[in-house]
Amino acid sequence: MGQQQLLLIILGVIVVGIAVAVGVTMFNDSAVSANRDAVTNDLINFASRAQQYYRRPKALGGGGGSFVGILGMQQLTKTNVATYSNGNGTYGATAGTATTVQITGTGTETGNDGILPVSVQMDVWADSAKVVVATIN
């Protein structure tokens, strides 16, 4: 009877260990996915602000039909910074051209590859925006 109880205890420890390992993996995947979604949501917000800048007349501090003048995140966050950070990640924008501006976001979570952080890149035009790179890392 002692050997049977010992075998059941060992089997129970193995099952619990496997359950814990699966739970940790699922939690980590969920955190990475949530961070990627939050960074993408922030980029959509910044894309909307970039389109507002595009439509606003130059006399009112806008681009007057151009993205030229968007330097870093200054016009998108109404601050005097080239990059912007919040709890979701760090964001930057390339200098805008007449027709487009590119905004990038780097998340706070390490991606699925275990090395690089979550990264999302978005192109913004006057009437649309598109996620062009959402690395799966």
Backbone as a printed PyTorch tensor [residue, N CA C, xyz], in Angstrom:
tensor([[[  0.8230,  -1.1910,   0.0000],
         [  0.0000,   0.0000,   0.0000],
         [  0.8640,   1.2510,   0.0000]],

        [[  2.0230,   1.2230,   0.6180],
         [  2.9010,   2.3890,   0.6780],
         [  3.4360,   2.7760,  -0.6900]],

        [[  3.7730,   1.7640,  -1.5040],
         [  4.2900,   2.0540,  -2.8360],
         [  3.1960,   2.6590,  -3.7320]],

        [[  1.9880,   2.1910,  -3.5790],
         [  0.8840,   2.7130,  -4.3860],
         [  0.6130,   4.1770,  -4.0290]],

        [[  0.6520,   4.5270,  -2.7620],
         [  0.4370,   5.9160,  -2.3460],
         [  1.5770,   6.8040,  -2.8390]],

        [[  2.7970,   6.3190,  -2.7660],
         [  3.9460,   7.0780,  -3.2620],
         [  3.8280,   7.3140,  -4.7690]],

        [[  3.3890,   6.3000,  -5.5000],
         [  3.1990,   6.4360,  -6.9410],
         [  2.1160,   7.4650,  -7.2590]],

        [[  1.0250,   7.4580,  -6.4960],
         [ -0.0420,   8.4410,  -6.7030],
         [  0.4380,   9.8530,  -6.3820]],

        [[  1.2490,  10.0240,  -5.3650],
         [  1.7920,  11.3460,  -5.0280],
         [  2.6920,  11.8390,  -6.1450]],

        [[  3.5590,  10.9880,  -6.6430],
         [  4.4600,  11.3780,  -7.7360],
         [  3.6560,  11.7380,  -8.9820]],

        [[  2.6550,  10.9390,  -9.2930],
         [  1.7960,  11.2300, -10.4450],
         [  1.0710,  12.5660, -10.2650]],

        [[  0.5700,  12.8360,  -9.0630],
         [ -0.0970,  14.1090,  -8.7750],
         [  0.8400,  15.2900,  -8.9270]],

        [[  2.0880,  15.1600,  -8.4640],
         [  3.0750,  16.2380,  -8.5990],
         [  3.3780,  16.5040, -10.0700]],

        [[  3.4830,  15.4520, -10.8580],
         [  3.7530,  15.6260, -12.2860],
         [  2.5890,  16.3500, -12.9680]],

        [[  1.3690,  15.9610, -12.6680],
         [  0.1920,  16.5980, -13.2840],
         [  0.1160,  18.0700, -12.8800]],

        [[  0.3360,  18.3630, -11.6120],
         [  0.3090,  19.7610, -11.1570],
         [  1.4290,  20.5590, -11.8160]],

        [[  2.6140,  19.9830, -11.9540],
         [  3.7320,  20.6710, -12.6090],
         [  3.4240,  21.0150, -14.0510]],

        [[  2.8170,  20.0730, -14.7630],
         [  2.4450,  20.3340, -16.1600],
         [  1.3790,  21.4290, -16.2260]],

        [[  0.4100,  21.3950, -15.3390],
         [ -0.6450,  22.4130, -15.3230],
         [ -0.0640,  23.8000, -15.0430]],

        [[  0.8850,  23.8960, -14.1300],
         [  1.5190,  25.1840, -13.8240],
         [  2.3020,  25.6880, -15.0300]],

        [[  3.0410,  24.8020, -15.6990],
         [  3.8250,  25.2130, -16.8670],
         [  2.9140,  25.7330, -17.9800]],

        [[  1.8070,  25.0490, -18.2320],
         [  0.8680,  25.4930, -19.2670],
         [  0.2430,  26.8300, -18.8690]],

        [[ -0.0920,  26.9940, -17.5930],
         [ -0.6840,  28.2500, -17.1260],
         [  0.2590,  29.4270, -17.2790]],

        [[  1.5300,  29.2360, -16.9530],
         [  2.5220,  30.3130, -17.0950],
         [  2.6810,  30.6920, -18.5620]],

        [[  2.7420,  29.7070, -19.4380],
         [  2.8760,  29.9810, -20.8730],
         [  1.6690,  30.7530, -21.4000]],

        [[  0.4710,  30.3430, -21.0000],
         [ -0.7390,  31.0400, -21.4510],
         [ -0.7780,  32.4720, -20.9310]],

        [[ -0.3690,  32.6980, -19.6880],
         [ -0.3440,  34.0450, -19.1260],
         [  0.6390,  34.9220, -19.8780]],

        [[  1.8140,  34.4020, -20.1800],
         [  2.8310,  35.1730, -20.8950],
         [  2.3480,  35.5320, -22.2990]],

        [[  1.7450,  34.5740, -23.0010],
         [  1.2160,  34.8480, -24.3400],
         [  0.1310,  35.9150, -24.2910]],

        [[ -0.7000,  35.8670, -23.2780],
         [ -1.7620,  36.8490, -23.1260],
         [ -1.1970,  38.2440, -22.8690]],

        [[ -0.1490,  38.3350, -22.0550],
         [  0.4650,  39.6340, -21.7730],
         [  1.0850,  40.2420, -23.0230]],

        [[  1.7450,  39.4200, -23.8320],
         [  2.3560,  39.9040, -25.0710],
         [  1.2680,  40.3790, -26.0390]],

        [[  0.2190,  39.6050, -26.1870],
         [ -0.8730,  39.9700, -27.0800],
         [ -1.5640,  41.2520, -26.6200]],

        [[ -1.7820,  41.3830, -25.3280],
         [ -2.4230,  42.5920, -24.7960],
         [ -1.5440,  43.8180, -25.0190]],

        [[ -0.2240,  43.6730, -24.8690],
         [  0.6700,  44.8060, -25.0940],
         [  0.6920,  45.1950, -26.5640]],

        [[  0.7010,  44.1970, -27.4600],
         [  0.6730,  44.4840, -28.8940],
         [ -0.6170,  45.2240, -29.2560]],

        [[ -1.7410,  44.7860, -28.6940],
         [ -3.0250,  45.4580, -28.9540],
         [ -3.0310,  46.8830, -28.4050]],

        [[ -2.4600,  47.0910, -27.2210],
         [ -2.4240,  48.4310, -26.6250],
         [ -1.5500,  49.3740, -27.4440]],

        [[ -0.3980,  48.8920, -27.9200],
         [  0.4820,  49.7170, -28.7540],
         [ -0.2290,  50.0680, -30.0640]],

        [[ -0.9130,  49.0990, -30.6710],
         [ -1.6460,  49.3570, -31.9060],
         [ -2.7540,  50.3790, -31.6740]],

        [[ -3.4480,  50.2740, -30.5490],
         [ -4.5030,  51.2370, -30.2140],
         [ -3.9250,  52.6450, -30.0560]],

        [[ -2.7740,  52.7600, -29.3900],
         [ -2.1340,  54.0720, -29.2690],
         [ -1.7340,  54.6200, -30.6350]],

        [[ -1.2320,  53.7500, -31.5080],
         [ -0.8480,  54.2040, -32.8470],
         [ -2.0600,  54.6940, -33.6390]],

        [[ -3.2020,  54.0590, -33.4650],
         [ -4.4190,  54.5220, -34.1350],
         [ -4.7890,  55.9160, -33.6360]],

        [[ -4.6390,  56.1440, -32.3340],
         [ -4.8970,  57.4680, -31.7640],
         [ -3.9360,  58.5070, -32.3550]],

        [[ -2.6510,  58.1730, -32.4440],
         [ -1.6790,  59.1040, -33.0130],
         [ -1.9400,  59.3270, -34.5000]],

        [[ -2.3980,  58.2990, -35.2050],
         [ -2.7330,  58.4560, -36.6270],
         [ -3.8750,  59.4450, -36.7930]],

        [[ -4.8550,  59.3760, -35.9170],
         [ -5.9600,  60.3310, -35.9580],
         [ -5.4580,  61.7520, -35.7190]],

        [[ -4.5490,  61.9090, -34.7730],
         [ -3.9770,  63.2380, -34.5100],
         [ -3.1550,  63.7270, -35.6950]],

        [[ -2.4560,  62.8150, -36.3720],
         [ -1.6810,  63.2040, -37.5560],
         [ -2.6150,  63.6730, -38.6660]],

        [[ -3.7430,  63.0020, -38.8320],
         [ -4.7060,  63.4210, -39.8490],
         [ -5.3360,  64.7680, -39.4930]],

        [[ -5.5360,  65.0180, -38.2020],
         [ -6.0190,  66.3390, -37.7830],
         [ -4.9920,  67.4090, -38.1320]],

        [[ -3.7020,  67.1110, -37.8740],
         [ -2.6350,  68.0430, -38.2260],
         [ -2.6530,  68.3130, -39.7340]],

        [[ -2.8240,  67.2750, -40.5260],
         [ -2.8540,  67.3970, -41.9870],
         [ -3.9670,  68.3410, -42.4350]],

        [[ -5.1360,  68.2220, -41.8410],
         [ -6.3050,  69.0050, -42.2690],
         [ -6.3210,  70.4270, -41.7140]],

        [[ -5.6520,  70.6650, -40.5890],
         [ -5.6760,  71.9900, -39.9550],
         [ -4.8600,  72.9780, -40.7970]],

        [[ -5.3880,  74.1770, -41.0190],
         [ -4.6510,  75.1810, -41.7960],
         [ -3.3320,  75.5640, -41.1090]],

        [[ -2.3640,  75.9680, -41.9250],
         [ -1.0640,  76.3740, -41.3740],
         [ -1.2020,  77.5410, -40.4080]],

        [[ -2.1440,  78.4130, -40.6670],
         [ -2.3520,  79.5760, -39.7900],
         [ -2.7810,  79.1600, -38.3850]],

        [[ -3.3360,  77.9650, -38.2530],
         [ -3.7710,  77.4690, -36.9490],
         [ -2.8320,  76.4120, -36.3920]],

        [[ -1.6260,  76.3120, -36.9530],
         [ -0.6240,  75.3850, -36.4370],
         [ -0.6800,  74.0040, -37.0400]],

        [[ -1.3490,  73.8490, -38.1540],
         [ -1.4490,  72.5530, -38.7990],
         [ -0.5520,  72.4500, -40.0070]],

        [[ -0.7690,  71.4120, -40.7860],
         [  0.0510,  71.1720, -41.9620],
         [ -0.4990,  71.7910, -43.2220]],

        [[ -1.7580,  72.2160, -43.2140],
         [ -2.3400,  72.8290, -44.3950],
         [ -2.3480,  71.9080, -45.5950]],

        [[ -2.7400,  70.6440, -45.4140],
         [ -2.7800,  69.6960, -46.5220],
         [ -1.4830,  68.9490, -46.7230]],

        [[ -0.6250,  68.9070, -45.7180],
         [  0.6550,  68.2120, -45.8180],
         [  1.0650,  67.7040, -44.4340]],

        [[  1.7880,  66.5960, -44.4250],
         [  2.3310,  66.0950, -43.1600],
         [  3.7020,  66.7050, -42.8570]],

        [[  4.2280,  67.4950, -43.7770],
         [  5.5170,  68.1490, -43.5430],
         [  5.3790,  69.0320, -42.3090]],

        [[  6.3120,  68.9380, -41.4070],
         [  6.2520,  69.7060, -40.1740],
         [  6.0150,  68.8380, -38.9570]],

        [[  5.5570,  67.5950, -39.1780],
         [  5.4620,  66.6690, -38.0490],
         [  6.8760,  66.1720, -37.7800]],

        [[  7.4070,  66.5860, -36.6650],
         [  8.7610,  66.1840, -36.2810],
         [  8.6710,  65.3740, -35.0040]],

        [[  9.0500,  64.1300, -35.0760],
         [  8.9580,  63.2830, -33.8940],
         [  7.5140,  63.2220, -33.4430]],

        [[  7.3040,  63.3280, -32.1490],
         [  5.9530,  63.2480, -31.5980],
         [  5.4580,  64.6120, -31.1380]],

        [[  6.1300,  65.6950, -31.5380],
         [  5.8050,  67.0230, -31.0340],
         [  4.3770,  67.4340, -31.3610]],

        [[  3.9700,  67.3290, -32.6100],
         [  2.6340,  67.7600, -32.9880],
         [  1.5730,  66.7270, -32.6100]],

        [[  1.9760,  65.4840, -32.3920],
         [  0.9980,  64.4430, -32.0740],
         [  0.6740,  64.3820, -30.5870]],

        [[  1.5630,  64.8740, -29.7450],
         [  1.3390,  64.8060, -28.2960],
         [  1.2710,  66.1790, -27.6520]],

        [[  1.4350,  67.2240, -28.4540],
         [  1.4280,  68.6050, -27.9580],
         [  2.4940,  68.8140, -26.8740]],

        [[  3.6060,  68.1220, -27.0310],
         [  4.7550,  68.2960, -26.1400],
         [  5.9650,  68.6140, -27.0030]],

        [[  7.0740,  68.8180, -26.3860],
         [  8.2760,  69.1780, -27.1180],
         [  9.2680,  68.0180, -27.1170]],

        [[  8.7670,  66.8130, -27.4260],
         [  9.6100,  65.6330, -27.3720],
         [  9.6530,  64.9310, -28.7200]],

        [[ 10.7890,  64.3170, -29.0110],
         [ 10.9340,  63.5730, -30.2550],
         [ 10.3150,  62.1820, -30.1360]],

        [[ 10.3640,  61.5950, -28.9420],
         [  9.7130,  60.3170, -28.6900],
         [  8.7840,  60.4780, -27.5000]],

        [[  7.7510,  59.6660, -27.4730],
         [  6.7500,  59.7410, -26.4130],
         [  6.6280,  58.3690, -25.7670]],

        [[  6.4870,  58.3340, -24.4520],
         [  6.3430,  57.0690, -23.7410],
         [  5.1210,  57.1110, -22.8360]],

        [[  4.4800,  55.9610, -22.7080],
         [  3.4270,  55.7820, -21.7150],
         [  3.5550,  54.3610, -21.1710]],

        [[  2.5710,  53.8920, -20.4460],
         [  2.6420,  52.5680, -19.8460],
         [  2.6580,  51.4290, -20.8500]],

        [[  2.2540,  51.7090, -22.0760],
         [  2.2080,  50.6630, -23.1020],
         [  3.5080,  50.5280, -23.8750]],

        [[  4.2510,  51.6360, -24.0370],
         [  5.4790,  51.5720, -24.8180],
         [  6.0200,  52.9400, -25.1540]],

        [[  6.9340,  52.9660, -26.1180],
         [  7.5890,  54.1840, -26.5820],
         [  7.2520,  54.3750, -28.0550]],

        [[  6.9690,  55.6250, -28.4310],
         [  6.4910,  55.9190, -29.7830],
         [  7.3480,  56.9980, -30.4250]],

        [[  7.4910,  56.8930, -31.7370],
         [  8.2200,  57.8900, -32.4940],
         [  7.6210,  58.0220, -33.8770]],

        [[  7.8170,  59.1710, -34.4970],
         [  7.3080,  59.4100, -35.8500],
         [  8.4450,  59.9190, -36.7080]],

        [[  8.4640,  59.4740, -37.9540],
         [  9.4380,  60.0050, -38.8920],
         [  8.9790,  61.3800, -39.3430]],

        [[  9.8900,  62.1670, -39.8720],
         [  9.5050,  63.4590, -40.4230],
         [  8.5310,  63.2110, -41.5610]],

        [[  7.3990,  63.8910, -41.5240],
         [  6.3570,  63.6610, -42.5130],
         [  6.7080,  64.2050, -43.8800]],

        [[  6.1770,  63.5570, -44.8910],
         [  6.2700,  64.0700, -46.2530],
         [  4.9460,  64.7530, -46.5690]],

        [[  4.7800,  65.1860, -47.7910],
         [  3.5320,  65.8440, -48.1570],
         [  2.3460,  64.8990, -48.0580]],

        [[  2.5650,  63.6020, -48.2820],
         [  1.4470,  62.6740, -48.3560],
         [  1.3850,  61.6260, -47.2450]],

        [[  2.4500,  61.4100, -46.5010],
         [  2.4450,  60.3400, -45.5080],
         [  3.3840,  60.6280, -44.3360]],

        [[  3.1010,  59.9710, -43.2380],
         [  3.9800,  59.9830, -42.0730],
         [  3.9640,  58.5700, -41.5080]],

        [[  5.0830,  58.1500, -40.9380],
         [  5.1930,  56.8120, -40.3800],
         [  5.3870,  56.9070, -38.8680]],

        [[  4.5960,  56.1540, -38.1200],
         [  4.6620,  56.1650, -36.6620],
         [  5.0190,  54.7560, -36.2020]],

        [[  5.9520,  54.6450, -35.2720],
         [  6.3500,  53.3410, -34.7560],
         [  6.1090,  53.2770, -33.2580]],

        [[  5.7980,  52.1020, -32.7810],
         [  5.6000,  51.8760, -31.3600],
         [  6.3540,  50.6340, -30.9200]],

        [[  7.0660,  50.7460, -29.8080],
         [  7.7890,  49.6210, -29.2270],
         [  7.2050,  49.3560, -27.8560]],

        [[  6.6700,  48.1700, -27.6570],
         [  5.9840,  47.8250, -26.4200],
         [  6.9140,  47.5820, -25.2500]],

        [[  6.3100,  47.3530, -24.0950],
         [  7.0610,  47.1070, -22.8670],
         [  7.2860,  45.6220, -22.6110]],

        [[  6.5440,  44.7690, -23.2950],
         [  6.6700,  43.3240, -23.0990],
         [  7.6720,  42.7370, -24.0820]],

        [[  8.4150,  41.7550, -23.6250],
         [  9.2790,  41.0050, -24.5310],
         [  8.3890,  40.1190, -25.3810]],

        [[  8.6600,  40.1160, -26.6700],
         [  7.8010,  39.3910, -27.5960],
         [  7.9090,  37.8900, -27.4540]],

        [[  7.2310,  37.1790, -28.3350],
         [  7.1860,  35.7240, -28.2920],
         [  8.5490,  35.0820, -28.5090]],

        [[  9.4780,  35.7990, -29.1630],
         [ 10.8020,  35.2310, -29.3880],
         [ 11.6720,  35.2690, -28.1310]],

        [[ 11.2260,  35.9820, -27.0890],
         [ 11.9680,  36.0340, -25.8370],
         [ 13.1450,  36.9900, -25.8410]],

        [[ 13.3440,  37.7210, -26.9340],
         [ 14.4970,  38.6210, -27.0440],
         [ 14.0560,  40.0520, -27.3140]],

        [[ 13.3550,  40.2580, -28.4220],
         [ 12.9710,  41.6010, -28.8560],
         [ 11.6240,  42.0070, -28.2640]],

        [[ 11.4360,  43.3010, -28.0130],
         [ 10.1320,  43.7540, -27.5150],
         [  9.0950,  43.7770, -28.6430]],

        [[  7.8400,  43.8340, -28.2460],
         [  6.7390,  43.9560, -29.1990],
         [  6.9470,  45.2250, -30.0140]],

        [[  6.7440,  45.1600, -31.3280],
         [  6.9730,  46.3220, -32.1850],
         [  5.8730,  46.4070, -33.2380]],

        [[  5.3320,  47.6290, -33.4260],
         [  4.2810,  47.8660, -34.4200],
         [  4.6290,  49.1400, -35.1730]],

        [[  4.3990,  49.1400, -36.4730],
         [  4.6860,  50.3030, -37.3150],
         [  3.4390,  50.6210, -38.1260]],

        [[  3.1380,  51.9170, -38.2780],
         [  1.9260,  52.3270, -38.9860],
         [  2.2380,  53.4480, -39.9700]],

        [[  1.7080,  53.3220, -41.1860],
         [  1.7700,  54.3980, -42.1720],
         [  0.4540,  55.1570, -42.1170]],

        [[  0.5240,  56.4820, -42.1800],
         [ -0.6620,  57.3270, -42.1040],
         [ -0.7290,  58.1970, -43.3500]],

        [[ -1.8990,  58.2100, -43.9760],
         [ -2.1680,  59.0810, -45.1090],
         [ -3.2910,  60.0310, -44.7280]],

        [[ -3.6570,  60.9320, -45.5990],
         [ -4.6870,  61.9300, -45.2910],
         [ -6.0340,  61.2980, -44.9600]],

        [[ -6.3680,  60.1850, -45.5990],
         [ -7.6970,  59.5960, -45.4090],
         [ -7.6730,  58.1780, -44.8480]],

        [[ -6.4920,  57.6600, -44.5300],
         [ -6.4310,  56.2920, -44.0220],
         [ -5.1320,  56.0660, -43.2560]],

        [[ -5.0870,  54.9250, -42.5890],
         [ -3.8840,  54.5080, -41.8740],
         [ -3.7970,  52.9930, -41.9750]],

        [[ -2.5780,  52.4660, -41.9820],
         [ -2.4020,  51.0360, -42.1700],
         [ -1.2400,  50.5380, -41.3360]],

        [[ -1.4600,  49.4600, -40.5900],
         [ -0.3660,  48.8070, -39.8870],
         [  0.4360,  48.0620, -40.9310]],

        [[  1.7010,  48.4640, -41.0970],
         [  2.5190,  47.8370, -42.1250],
         [  3.4480,  46.7820, -41.5470]],

        [[  3.8170,  46.8970, -40.2950],
         [  4.6630,  45.9000, -39.6540],
         [  4.1540,  45.6900, -38.2470]],

        [[  3.7580,  44.4880, -37.9480],
         [  3.4140,  44.1000, -36.5880],
         [  4.1850,  42.8250, -36.3280]],

        [[  5.4340,  42.9430, -35.9240],
         [  6.2760,  41.7700, -35.7700],
         [  5.6850,  40.8290, -34.7410]],

        [[  5.8250,  39.5790, -34.9720],
         [  5.2440,  38.5660, -34.1100],
         [  6.1770,  38.2650, -32.9330]],

        [[  7.3020,  38.9270, -32.8770],
         [  8.2230,  38.6710, -31.7560],
         [  7.5800,  39.0240, -30.4480]]])
